[in-house]
Amino acid sequence: MIVRYSKDALKFLARLDKKSLFRIKDAIQGLTLKPPVGDIKTLQGYSDYRKRLRVGSWRIIYRYTTENQVEVLLVLDIGNRGDIYKRGV
């Protein structure tokens, strides 16, 4: 499975300290497993089946897609719990 990050997600990851960065990267790696590991919920109001993964006070918004018969995990946004849902990715 390929993992792709949006520009917003990469910008958020660049601002984190190493400990937090490794914690989030480990959680994202858990999403590549079958079945995915973590506190996952489907977000309502979106037609592309995006989900959220809770890692402490952070939220990772993602969805699965396929490109040329290869499964791809798209990390759409990462942010703090209070701010992430207001952005409307």
PALUM-389806 format. One record per residue: residue number from 1; residue in three letters; x, y, z of N, C-alpha, C, O in turn. Coordinates in Angstrom, 1 decimal. Each point is the difference from the previous one (the first is absolute). Layout:
REM PALUM-389806
r seq NUM | type ALA | nx X | ny Y | nz Z | cax X | cay Y | caz Z | cx X | cy Y | cz Z | ox X | oy Y | oz Z $
...
END
This chain:
REM PALUM-389806
r seq 1 | type MET | nx 0.8 | ny -1.2 | nz 0.0 | cax -0.8 | cay 1.2 | caz 0.0 | cx 0.9 | cy 1.2 | cz 0.0 | ox 1.0 | oy 0.1 | oz 0.7 $
r seq 2 | type ILE | nx -1.4 | ny 0.9 | nz -1.5 | cax 0.7 | cay 1.3 | caz -0.1 | cx -0.6 | cy 1.0 | cz 0.9 | ox -1.3 | oy 0.0 | oz 0.1 $
r seq 3 | type VAL | nx 2.1 | ny 0.8 | nz 0.6 | cax -0.6 | cay 1.1 | caz 0.8 | cx 0.4 | cy 1.3 | cz -0.6 | ox 1.2 | oy 0.3 | oz -0.3 $
r seq 4 | type ARG | nx -2.2 | ny 0.5 | nz 0.1 | cax 0.2 | cay 1.4 | caz -0.6 | cx -0.5 | cy 1.0 | cz 1.0 | ox -1.0 | oy -0.2 | oz 0.6 $
r seq 5 | type TYR | nx 1.7 | ny 1.3 | nz -0.5 | cax -0.3 | cay 1.1 | caz 0.9 | cx -0.4 | cy 1.3 | cz -0.8 | ox 0.6 | oy 0.3 | oz -1.0 $
r seq 6 | type SER | nx -1.6 | ny 0.4 | nz 1.5 | cax -0.3 | cay 1.3 | caz -0.6 | cx 1.0 | cy 1.0 | cz 0.4 | ox 0.7 | oy -0.2 | oz 1.0 $
r seq 7 | type LYS | nx -0.8 | ny 1.3 | nz -1.6 | cax 1.0 | cay 1.1 | caz 0.3 | cx -0.3 | cy 0.5 | cz 1.5 | ox 0.9 | oy 0.3 | oz 0.7 $
r seq 8 | type ASP | nx -2.2 | ny -0.2 | nz -0.3 | cax -0.3 | cay 0.4 | caz 1.3 | cx 0.5 | cy -1.0 | cz 1.1 | ox 0.5 | oy 0.4 | oz 1.0 $
r seq 9 | type ALA | nx -0.6 | ny -1.7 | nz -1.3 | cax 0.5 | cay -1.0 | caz 0.9 | cx 1.5 | cy 0.1 | cz 0.2 | ox 0.5 | oy -0.1 | oz 1.1 $
r seq 10 | type LEU | nx 0.2 | ny 0.3 | nz -2.2 | cax 1.5 | cay 0.1 | caz 0.1 | cx 0.4 | cy 1.2 | cz 0.7 | ox 1.0 | oy 0.0 | oz 0.8 $
r seq 11 | type LYS | nx -1.8 | ny 1.1 | nz -1.0 | cax 0.4 | cay 1.2 | caz 0.8 | cx -0.2 | cy -0.2 | cz 1.5 | ox 0.8 | oy 0.5 | oz 0.7 $
r seq 12 | type PHE | nx -1.9 | ny -1.1 | nz -0.3 | cax -0.2 | cay -0.3 | caz 1.4 | cx 1.1 | cy -0.9 | cz 0.6 | ox 0.5 | oy 0.2 | oz 1.1 $
r seq 13 | type LEU | nx -0.1 | ny -1.2 | nz -1.9 | cax 1.0 | cay -1.0 | caz 0.5 | cx 1.4 | cy 0.7 | cz 0.1 | ox 0.8 | oy -0.3 | oz 0.9 $
r seq 14 | type ALA | nx -0.6 | ny 1.3 | nz -1.7 | cax 1.3 | cay 0.7 | caz 0.0 | cx 0.2 | cy 0.8 | cz 1.3 | ox 1.1 | oy 0.3 | oz 0.4 $
r seq 15 | type ARG | nx -2.2 | ny 0.1 | nz 0.2 | cax 0.0 | cay 0.9 | caz 1.2 | cx 0.1 | cy -0.8 | cz 1.3 | ox 0.2 | oy 0.6 | oz 1.1 $
r seq 16 | type LEU | nx -0.3 | ny -1.9 | nz -1.2 | cax -0.1 | cay -0.9 | caz 1.3 | cx 1.4 | cy -0.3 | cz 0.5 | ox 1.0 | oy 0.0 | oz -0.8 $
r seq 17 | type ASP | nx -0.9 | ny -0.3 | nz 2.1 | cax 1.2 | cay -0.5 | caz 0.6 | cx 0.2 | cy -1.4 | cz -0.4 | ox -1.0 | oy -0.7 | oz -0.5 $
r seq 18 | type LYS | nx 2.2 | ny 0.1 | nz 0.6 | cax 0.3 | cay -1.4 | caz -0.4 | cx -0.9 | cy -1.0 | cz 0.6 | ox -0.5 | oy -0.9 | oz -0.6 $
r seq 19 | type LYS | nx 0.3 | ny 1.0 | nz 1.9 | cax -0.8 | cay -1.0 | caz 0.8 | cx -1.5 | cy 0.0 | cz -0.6 | ox -0.5 | oy -1.1 | oz -0.3 $
r seq 20 | type SER | nx -0.1 | ny 2.3 | nz 0.1 | cax -1.3 | cay 0.0 | caz -0.5 | cx -0.1 | cy -0.5 | cz -1.5 | ox -0.9 | oy -0.6 | oz -0.4 $
r seq 21 | type LEU | nx 2.0 | ny 1.0 | nz -0.3 | cax 0.0 | cay -0.4 | caz -1.4 | cx 0.0 | cy -1.5 | cz -0.2 | ox -0.7 | oy -0.6 | oz -0.8 $
r seq 22 | type PHE | nx 1.6 | ny -0.1 | nz 1.7 | cax 0.0 | cay -1.5 | caz -0.1 | cx -1.3 | cy -0.6 | cz 0.5 | ox -0.4 | oy -1.0 | oz -0.5 $
r seq 23 | type ARG | nx -0.2 | ny 1.6 | nz 1.4 | cax -1.3 | cay -0.5 | caz 0.5 | cx -1.1 | cy 0.0 | cz -1.1 | ox -0.7 | oy -0.9 | oz -0.2 $
r seq 24 | type ILE | nx 0.7 | ny 2.1 | nz -0.5 | cax -1.0 | cay 0.1 | caz -1.1 | cx 0.4 | cy -0.9 | cz -1.2 | ox -0.9 | oy -0.7 | oz -0.6 $
r seq 25 | type LYS | nx 2.1 | ny 0.6 | nz 0.3 | cax 0.5 | cay -0.9 | caz -1.1 | cx -0.3 | cy -1.5 | cz 0.3 | ox -0.5 | oy -0.7 | oz -0.9 $
r seq 26 | type ASP | nx 0.6 | ny 0.3 | nz 2.2 | cax -0.3 | cay -1.4 | caz 0.4 | cx -1.5 | cy -0.2 | cz -0.2 | ox -0.4 | oy -1.1 | oz -0.4 $
r seq 27 | type ALA | nx -0.4 | ny 2.1 | nz 0.8 | cax -1.5 | cay -0.2 | caz -0.1 | cx -0.4 | cy -0.1 | cz -1.5 | ox -0.9 | oy -0.8 | oz -0.3 $
r seq 28 | type ILE | nx 1.6 | ny 1.6 | nz -0.6 | cax -0.3 | cay -0.1 | caz -1.4 | cx 0.4 | cy -1.3 | cz -0.6 | ox -0.7 | oy -0.6 | oz -0.8 $
r seq 29 | type GLN | nx 1.8 | ny 0.0 | nz 1.3 | cax 0.4 | cay -1.3 | caz -0.4 | cx -1.0 | cy -1.1 | cz 0.4 | ox -0.2 | oy -0.9 | oz -0.7 $
r seq 30 | type GLY | nx -0.5 | ny 1.2 | nz 1.8 | cax -1.0 | cay -1.0 | caz 0.4 | cx -1.2 | cy 0.0 | cz -0.9 | ox -0.8 | oy -0.9 | oz 0.0 $
r seq 31 | type LEU | nx 0.6 | ny 2.0 | nz -0.7 | cax -1.1 | cay 0.1 | caz -1.0 | cx 0.3 | cy -0.8 | cz -1.2 | ox -1.0 | oy -0.4 | oz -0.8 $
r seq 32 | type THR | nx 2.2 | ny 0.0 | nz 0.5 | cax 0.3 | cay -0.8 | caz -1.2 | cx -0.2 | cy -1.5 | cz 0.3 | ox 0.1 | oy -0.8 | oz -1.0 $
r seq 33 | type LEU | nx -0.4 | ny 0.4 | nz 2.2 | cax -0.2 | cay -1.4 | caz 0.4 | cx -1.4 | cy -0.4 | cz -0.4 | ox -0.9 | oy 0.9 | oz -0.2 $
r seq 34 | type LYS | nx 0.7 | ny -2.2 | nz 0.1 | cax -1.4 | cay -0.5 | caz -0.3 | cx -0.4 | cy -0.9 | cz 1.2 | ox 0.6 | oy -1.0 | oz 0.2 $
r seq 35 | type PRO | nx -1.6 | ny 1.4 | nz 0.6 | cax -0.7 | cay 1.2 | caz 0.0 | cx 0.8 | cy 1.2 | cz 0.7 | ox 0.9 | oy -0.3 | oz 0.7 $
r seq 36 | type PRO | nx -1.3 | ny 1.5 | nz -1.0 | cax 0.8 | cay 1.2 | caz 0.5 | cx -0.1 | cy 0.0 | cz 1.5 | ox -1.0 | oy -0.4 | oz 0.6 $
r seq 37 | type VAL | nx 2.0 | ny 0.9 | nz 0.1 | cax 0.1 | cay 0.1 | caz 1.4 | cx -0.1 | cy 1.4 | cz 0.5 | ox 0.5 | oy 0.9 | oz -0.6 $
r seq 38 | type GLY | nx -1.3 | ny -0.7 | nz 1.7 | cax -0.1 | cay 1.3 | caz 0.6 | cx -1.4 | cy 0.4 | cz 0.3 | ox -1.0 | oy -0.8 | oz -0.3 $
r seq 39 | type ASP | nx 0.8 | ny 1.9 | nz 0.9 | cax -1.3 | cay 0.6 | caz 0.3 | cx -0.5 | cy 0.7 | cz -1.3 | ox 0.2 | oy 1.2 | oz -0.2 $
r seq 40 | type ILE | nx -1.0 | ny -1.9 | nz -0.6 | cax -0.4 | cay 0.4 | caz -1.3 | cx -1.5 | cy 0.2 | cz -0.1 | ox -0.8 | oy -0.8 | oz 0.5 $
r seq 41 | type LYS | nx 0.3 | ny 1.9 | nz -1.1 | cax -1.4 | cay 0.2 | caz -0.2 | cx -0.2 | cy 0.6 | cz -1.4 | ox 0.9 | oy 0.8 | oz -0.5 $
r seq 42 | type THR | nx -2.0 | ny -1.1 | nz -0.1 | cax -0.3 | cay 0.6 | caz -1.3 | cx -0.6 | cy 1.3 | cz 0.2 | ox -0.9 | oy 0.2 | oz 0.9 $
r seq 43 | type LEU | nx 1.3 | ny 0.8 | nz -1.7 | cax -0.5 | cay 1.4 | caz 0.1 | cx -1.3 | cy 0.1 | cz -0.8 | ox -0.2 | oy -0.5 | oz -1.1 $
r seq 44 | type GLN | nx -0.8 | ny 1.1 | nz 1.7 | cax -1.3 | cay 0.2 | caz -0.6 | cx 0.0 | cy 1.3 | cz -0.9 | ox 0.8 | oy 0.9 | oz 0.3 $
r seq 45 | type GLY | nx -1.6 | ny -0.9 | nz -1.3 | cax -0.1 | cay 1.1 | caz -0.9 | cx 1.0 | cy 0.1 | cz -1.2 | ox 0.0 | oy 1.0 | oz -0.7 $
r seq 46 | type TYR | nx 0.7 | ny -2.1 | nz 0.5 | cax 1.0 | cay -0.1 | caz -1.1 | cx -0.4 | cy -1.2 | cz -0.8 | ox -0.3 | oy -1.0 | oz 0.5 $
r seq 47 | type SER | nx 0.3 | ny 1.2 | nz -1.8 | cax -0.3 | cay -1.1 | caz -0.9 | cx 1.2 | cy -0.9 | cz -0.4 | ox -0.2 | oy -1.0 | oz -0.7 $
r seq 48 | type ASP | nx 1.4 | ny 1.4 | nz 1.1 | cax 1.2 | cay -0.8 | caz -0.4 | cx 0.4 | cy -0.9 | cz 1.1 | ox 1.2 | oy -0.5 | oz 0.0 $
r seq 49 | type TYR | nx -2.0 | ny 0.2 | nz 1.0 | cax 0.3 | cay -0.9 | caz 1.1 | cx 1.2 | cy 0.3 | cz 0.8 | ox 0.8 | oy -0.9 | oz 0.3 $
r seq 50 | type ARG | nx -0.5 | ny 2.2 | nz 0.0 | cax 1.1 | cay 0.3 | caz 0.8 | cx -0.2 | cy -0.4 | cz 1.4 | ox -1.1 | oy 0.0 | oz 0.5 $
r seq 51 | type LYS | nx 2.2 | ny -0.2 | nz 0.2 | cax 0.0 | cay -0.5 | caz 1.3 | cx 0.9 | cy 0.8 | cz 0.9 | ox 0.8 | oy 0.8 | oz -0.6 $
r seq 52 | type ARG | nx -0.9 | ny -0.9 | nz 1.9 | cax 1.0 | cay 0.7 | caz 0.9 | cx 0.6 | cy -1.0 | cz 0.9 | ox -0.7 | oy -1.0 | oz 0.4 $
r seq 53 | type LEU | nx 1.9 | ny 1.2 | nz -0.1 | cax 0.8 | cay -0.8 | caz 0.9 | cx 0.4 | cy 0.9 | cz 1.2 | ox 0.5 | oy 1.1 | oz -0.2 $
r seq 54 | type ARG | nx -0.8 | ny -1.5 | nz 1.4 | cax 0.3 | cay 0.8 | caz 1.2 | cx 1.3 | cy -0.5 | cz 0.5 | ox 0.2 | oy -1.2 | oz 0.3 $
r seq 55 | type VAL | nx 0.8 | ny 2.1 | nz -0.1 | cax 1.3 | cay -0.3 | caz 0.6 | cx 0.2 | cy 1.1 | cz 1.1 | ox 0.4 | oy 1.1 | oz -0.3 $
r seq 56 | type GLY | nx -0.8 | ny -1.4 | nz 1.6 | cax 0.0 | cay 1.0 | caz 1.0 | cx -0.9 | cy 1.1 | cz -0.3 | ox -1.2 | oy -0.2 | oz -0.2 $
r seq 57 | type SER | nx 1.7 | ny 1.4 | nz 0.2 | cax -0.8 | cay 1.2 | caz -0.3 | cx 0.0 | cy 0.4 | cz -1.5 | ox -0.6 | oy 1.0 | oz -0.4 $
r seq 58 | type TRP | nx 1.3 | ny -1.8 | nz -0.4 | cax 0.1 | cay 0.2 | caz -1.4 | cx -1.0 | cy -0.8 | cz -0.8 | ox -0.4 | oy -1.1 | oz 0.5 $
r seq 59 | type ARG | nx 0.0 | ny 1.5 | nz -1.6 | cax -0.9 | cay -0.7 | caz -0.9 | cx 0.7 | cy -0.1 | cz -1.4 | ox 0.5 | oy 1.0 | oz -0.5 $
r seq 60 | type ILE | nx -0.6 | ny -2.2 | nz -0.1 | cax 0.5 | cay -0.2 | caz -1.3 | cx -1.2 | cy -0.3 | cz -0.9 | ox -0.7 | oy -1.0 | oz 0.2 $
r seq 61 | type ILE | nx 0.5 | ny 1.9 | nz -1.2 | cax -1.1 | cay -0.3 | caz -1.0 | cx 0.6 | cy -0.6 | cz -1.2 | ox 0.9 | oy 0.4 | oz -0.6 $
r seq 62 | type TYR | nx -1.5 | ny -1.6 | nz 0.2 | cax 0.5 | cay -0.8 | caz -1.1 | cx -1.1 | cy -0.7 | cz -0.7 | ox -1.2 | oy 0.0 | oz 0.4 $
r seq 63 | type ARG | nx 1.6 | ny -0.5 | nz -1.6 | cax -0.9 | cay -0.9 | caz -0.7 | cx 0.8 | cy -1.0 | cz -0.9 | ox 1.2 | oy 0.3 | oz -0.3 $
r seq 64 | type TYR | nx -1.8 | ny -1.4 | nz -0.1 | cax 0.6 | cay -0.9 | caz -0.8 | cx -0.5 | cy 0.2 | cz -1.5 | ox -1.1 | oy 0.3 | oz -0.2 $
r seq 65 | type THR | nx 2.0 | ny -0.6 | nz -0.7 | cax -0.3 | cay 0.1 | caz -1.4 | cx 0.9 | cy -1.0 | cz -0.7 | ox 0.9 | oy -0.6 | oz 0.6 $
r seq 66 | type THR | nx -1.2 | ny 0.3 | nz -1.9 | cax 0.8 | cay -0.8 | caz -0.8 | cx 0.5 | cy 0.7 | cz -1.2 | ox -0.7 | oy 0.8 | oz -0.6 $
r seq 67 | type GLU | nx 2.0 | ny -1.0 | nz 0.2 | cax 0.6 | cay 0.6 | caz -1.2 | cx 0.7 | cy -1.2 | cz -0.7 | ox 0.9 | oy -0.6 | oz 0.5 $
r seq 68 | type ASN | nx -1.3 | ny 0.3 | nz -1.7 | cax 0.5 | cay -1.1 | caz -0.8 | cx 0.1 | cy -1.3 | cz 0.8 | ox 1.0 | oy -0.7 | oz 0.0 $
r seq 69 | type GLN | nx -2.1 | ny 0.4 | nz 0.6 | cax -0.2 | cay -1.2 | caz 0.8 | cx 0.9 | cy -0.1 | cz 1.2 | ox 0.2 | oy -1.1 | oz 0.5 $
r seq 70 | type VAL | nx 0.4 | ny 2.2 | nz -0.1 | cax 0.8 | cay 0.1 | caz 1.2 | cx -0.8 | cy 0.8 | cz 1.1 | ox -0.5 | oy 1.1 | oz -0.3 $
r seq 71 | type GLU | nx 0.4 | ny -1.7 | nz 1.5 | cax -0.7 | cay 0.7 | caz 1.0 | cx 0.8 | cy 1.2 | cz 0.6 | ox 1.2 | oy -0.2 | oz 0.3 $
r seq 72 | type VAL | nx -1.8 | ny 1.3 | nz -0.2 | cax 0.7 | cay 1.2 | caz 0.5 | cx -0.7 | cy 0.6 | cz 1.2 | ox -1.2 | oy 0.1 | oz 0.0 $
r seq 73 | type LEU | nx 2.0 | ny 0.3 | nz 1.0 | cax -0.6 | cay 0.6 | caz 1.2 | cx 0.4 | cy 1.5 | cz -0.2 | ox 1.1 | oy 0.4 | oz 0.0 $
r seq 74 | type LEU | nx -2.2 | ny 0.4 | nz -0.1 | cax 0.2 | cay 1.5 | caz -0.1 | cx -0.2 | cy 0.6 | cz 1.3 | ox -1.1 | oy 0.0 | oz 0.6 $
r seq 75 | type VAL | nx 2.1 | ny 0.6 | nz 0.0 | cax -0.1 | cay 0.8 | caz 1.2 | cx -0.3 | cy 1.4 | cz -0.4 | ox 0.8 | oy 0.7 | oz -0.5 $
r seq 76 | type LEU | nx -2.1 | ny -0.3 | nz 0.8 | cax -0.5 | cay 1.3 | caz -0.5 | cx 0.4 | cy 1.1 | cz 0.9 | ox 0.4 | oy 1.1 | oz -0.5 $
r seq 77 | type ASP | nx -0.4 | ny -1.3 | nz 1.8 | cax 0.3 | cay 1.1 | caz 1.0 | cx 0.3 | cy -0.6 | cz 1.3 | ox -0.5 | oy -1.1 | oz 0.4 $
r seq 78 | type ILE | nx 1.3 | ny 1.8 | nz 0.4 | cax 0.4 | cay -0.3 | caz 1.3 | cx -0.1 | cy 1.2 | cz 0.8 | ox 0.5 | oy 1.1 | oz -0.4 $
r seq 79 | type GLY | nx -1.1 | ny -1.1 | nz 1.6 | cax -0.1 | cay 1.2 | caz 0.8 | cx -0.5 | cy -0.3 | cz 1.4 | ox -0.3 | oy -1.2 | oz 0.4 $
r seq 80 | type ASN | nx 0.2 | ny 2.2 | nz 0.4 | cax -0.5 | cay -0.1 | caz 1.4 | cx -1.5 | cy -0.2 | cz 0.0 | ox -0.7 | oy 0.4 | oz -1.0 $
r seq 81 | type ARG | nx 0.3 | ny -1.1 | nz 2.0 | cax -1.4 | cay -0.4 | caz 0.0 | cx -1.0 | cy 1.1 | cz -0.1 | ox -1.1 | oy -0.2 | oz -0.7 $
r seq 82 | type GLY | nx 1.3 | ny 1.4 | nz 1.2 | cax -0.9 | cay 1.1 | caz -0.1 | cx 0.0 | cy 0.7 | cz -1.3 | ox -1.0 | oy 0.6 | oz -0.4 $
r seq 83 | type ASP | nx 2.1 | ny -0.7 | nz -0.3 | cax 0.1 | cay 0.8 | caz -1.3 | cx -0.2 | cy -0.8 | cz -1.3 | ox -0.4 | oy 0.6 | oz -1.0 $
r seq 84 | type ILE | nx 0.6 | ny -1.9 | nz 1.1 | cax 0.0 | cay -0.8 | caz -1.2 | cx -1.3 | cy 0.0 | cz -0.7 | ox -0.1 | oy -0.1 | oz -1.3 $
r seq 85 | type TYR | nx -1.0 | ny 0.0 | nz 2.0 | cax -1.3 | cay -0.1 | caz -0.6 | cx -0.5 | cy 1.3 | cz -0.6 | ox -1.0 | oy 0.0 | oz -0.8 $
r seq 86 | type LYS | nx 1.5 | ny 1.1 | nz 1.2 | cax -0.4 | cay 1.3 | caz -0.4 | cx 0.6 | cy 0.4 | cz -1.4 | ox -0.6 | oy 0.8 | oz -0.7 $
r seq 87 | type ARG | nx 1.6 | ny -1.5 | nz 0.3 | cax 0.7 | cay 0.4 | caz -1.3 | cx -0.7 | cy -0.4 | cz -1.2 | ox 0.0 | oy 0.6 | oz -1.0 $
r seq 88 | type GLY | nx -0.8 | ny -1.7 | nz 1.1 | cax -0.8 | cay -0.5 | caz -1.2 | cx 0.9 | cy -0.4 | cz -1.1 | ox -0.1 | oy 0.6 | oz -1.1 $
r seq 89 | type VAL | nx 0.9 | ny -1.6 | nz 1.3 | cax 0.9 | cay -0.5 | caz -1.0 | cx -0.7 | cy -0.4 | cz -1.3 | ox 0.6 | oy -0.4 | oz -0.9 $
END
